Amino acid sequence: MSSLLSLRSSYTARVDHLREERASALLQAVGVTSFALLTALGAQIQFRIYLWEVPITLQTAAVYASGLYLGWRNGLLAQLLYLALGLFLPVYAGDGSGVDYLLGAVSAGYLFSYPIAAATIGALSRRWNAFSGSTLASMAGAAVIFVGGVVWLHYAAGHGTWMESIDKGFLRFAVIDLVKILAVGALYTGTRYAARGGAPPK
């Protein structure tokens, strides 16, 4: 039980070499690009519910994973690259691209929060790399995303009350994102365990 609740794992793993302090420049570039594209892919897997202003997507799962696997700096860079791609390509959860499209979206606050969320998760998971620790780190990142998303949604959608914005921008997604956090945390913990004992790269 104590190991299950521990924030830090008792072993090192090869997958930790993806993080910025251990990876070569080439590996860092591949990691940043890969997670930016993974976030773009997650945006295309979406479910829209009637009268819901914000769609359900797998983007946030990619954001959580980018922080855990890449660390704070490269997780942030991966999400900045994703946002930059959306200025030229339709990689957001919608049919458009460009600055005007991004600034006009009611969900833009979530998108702008992605780099900060990934950096937060990456910084916390540097030491909190067990399942409990990575889950808490991802929950902190989720809090960043939802705060940014709800604030933007409130003004962009013209909601009458903050409670309406919290309901439509957070409460409806809370359980869904908790499932994503637990799934990503389990995947991260599993890959670290499978690749445990790796020596640092030369």
C-alpha positions in Angstrom: 0.0 0.0 0.0 2.8 2.4 0.9 4.5 1.9 -2.6 1.1 2.5 -4.3 0.7 5.8 -2.5 4.4 6.9 -2.9 4.9 9.9 -5.1 8.4 8.8 -6.3 9.3 5.5 -7.9 12.3 3.6 -6.5 13.9 3.0 -9.9 15.2 4.8 -13.0 13.9 3.9 -16.5 15.1 4.3 -20.1 11.9 6.3 -20.9 13.2 9.0 -18.5 15.9 9.7 -21.2 13.2 11.5 -23.2 13.2 14.3 -20.7 15.2 17.5 -21.5 18.0 17.0 -19.0 19.0 13.6 -20.4 18.1 13.6 -24.1 20.3 14.4 -27.0 19.3 17.4 -29.1 17.9 15.1 -31.9 15.9 13.0 -29.4 14.5 16.2 -27.9 13.5 17.5 -31.4 11.8 14.2 -32.2 10.0 14.2 -28.9 8.7 17.7 -29.2 7.5 17.2 -32.8 5.9 13.8 -32.0 3.9 15.1 -29.0 2.8 18.2 -31.0 1.5 15.9 -33.7 -0.1 13.6 -31.1 -2.0 16.6 -29.7 -3.1 17.4 -33.2 -4.3 13.9 -33.7 -6.1 14.0 -30.3 -8.0 17.1 -31.5 -9.4 15.2 -34.4 -10.9 12.5 -32.2 -13.8 14.5 -30.9 -17.3 14.1 -29.7 -19.8 17.0 -29.8 -22.9 16.9 -27.6 -25.9 19.0 -28.5 -25.8 22.4 -26.8 -22.3 21.8 -25.4 -20.1 24.7 -26.4 -16.8 22.8 -25.9 -16.3 19.4 -27.6 -14.9 16.3 -25.9 -11.5 15.5 -27.4 -8.3 13.5 -26.6 -6.1 16.6 -26.8 -5.8 17.0 -23.0 -4.5 13.4 -22.7 -1.7 14.3 -25.1 -1.0 17.4 -23.1 -0.7 15.4 -19.9 1.5 12.8 -21.6 3.8 15.5 -23.1 4.6 16.9 -19.6 5.2 13.4 -18.1 7.3 12.0 -20.9 9.2 15.1 -22.1 9.6 17.2 -18.9 8.7 20.8 -18.3 10.7 22.5 -21.1 10.0 20.2 -24.0 6.5 19.6 -22.9 5.9 23.3 -23.1 7.7 23.4 -26.5 5.6 20.6 -27.9 2.4 22.4 -27.0 3.7 25.7 -28.4 4.5 23.9 -31.6 1.0 22.5 -31.7 -0.5 26.0 -31.3 1.9 27.3 -34.0 0.8 24.5 -36.4 -2.8 25.6 -35.9 -2.0 29.0 -37.4 -1.4 27.4 -40.7 -3.1 24.0 -40.6 -6.5 22.8 -39.4 -5.2 20.9 -36.4 -7.5 22.4 -33.7 -10.8 20.7 -32.8 -12.7 22.3 -35.7 -12.5 23.0 -39.4 -10.5 26.2 -39.4 -7.0 27.5 -38.7 -5.3 30.8 -38.3 -5.1 33.6 -35.7 -8.7 34.8 -36.4 -10.1 31.3 -36.0 -8.1 30.7 -32.8 -9.0 34.0 -31.1 -12.7 33.6 -32.2 -13.1 30.1 -30.7 -14.9 29.8 -27.3 -12.4 27.0 -26.4 -9.3 29.1 -27.1 -8.6 29.5 -23.4 -8.0 25.8 -23.1 -5.6 25.8 -26.0 -3.6 28.8 -24.6 -3.3 26.9 -21.3 -1.8 23.8 -22.9 1.9 24.9 -22.8 1.6 26.1 -19.2 -0.1 22.9 -18.2 2.5 20.7 -19.8 5.3 22.7 -18.1 3.6 22.3 -14.8 3.2 18.6 -15.2 6.8 18.2 -16.4 8.2 20.2 -13.5 6.2 18.3 -10.8 6.8 14.8 -12.4 10.6 15.3 -12.4 10.4 13.9 -8.8 6.8 12.7 -8.7 7.3 9.9 -11.2 5.3 7.1 -9.5 1.7 6.5 -10.4 0.4 8.6 -7.6 2.9 11.4 -8.3 2.2 11.5 -12.0 -1.5 11.5 -11.4 -1.2 14.4 -9.0 1.1 16.3 -11.4 -1.4 15.8 -14.2 -4.3 16.9 -12.0 -2.3 20.1 -11.4 -1.9 20.6 -15.1 -5.6 19.9 -15.6 -6.4 22.7 -13.1 -4.3 25.1 -15.2 -6.2 24.1 -18.4 -9.7 24.4 -16.8 -9.0 27.7 -15.1 -7.8 29.2 -18.4 -10.6 27.5 -20.3 -13.4 28.6 -18.1 -12.3 32.2 -17.8 -12.0 32.5 -21.6 -15.3 30.7 -22.1 -17.1 33.0 -19.7 -16.3 36.1 -21.8 -16.2 34.6 -25.3 -19.6 32.9 -24.9 -21.2 35.7 -23.0 -22.4 33.6 -20.1 -24.6 35.4 -17.6 -23.0 33.9 -14.5 -19.7 32.3 -13.6 -21.6 29.2 -12.4 -22.8 28.7 -15.9 -19.2 28.9 -17.2 -18.0 26.5 -14.5 -20.7 24.1 -15.4 -20.3 24.2 -19.1 -16.5 24.5 -19.1 -15.5 22.3 -16.2 -18.1 20.2 -14.3 -19.3 18.5 -17.5 -15.7 17.4 -18.3 -14.4 16.7 -14.8 -15.0 12.9 -14.7 -14.0 12.5 -18.3 -10.6 14.2 -17.7 -10.1 12.3 -14.5 -10.4 9.1 -16.6 -7.9 10.5 -19.1 -5.5 11.4 -16.2 -5.7 7.9 -14.7 -5.2 6.3 -18.1 -2.2 8.4 -19.0 -0.7 7.9 -15.6 -1.1 4.1 -15.9 0.5 4.2 -19.3 3.4 6.3 -18.1 3.9 4.1 -15.1 3.7 1.0 -17.2 6.2 2.2 -19.7 8.6 3.3 -17.0 8.3 -0.1 -15.3 8.8 -2.0 -18.5 11.9 0.1 -19.3 13.3 0.3 -15.8 17.0 0.2 -15.0 18.3 2.0 -18.1 21.7 3.6 -18.0 22.0 7.3 -18.7 22.9 8.1 -22.4 26.5 8.9 -23.2 
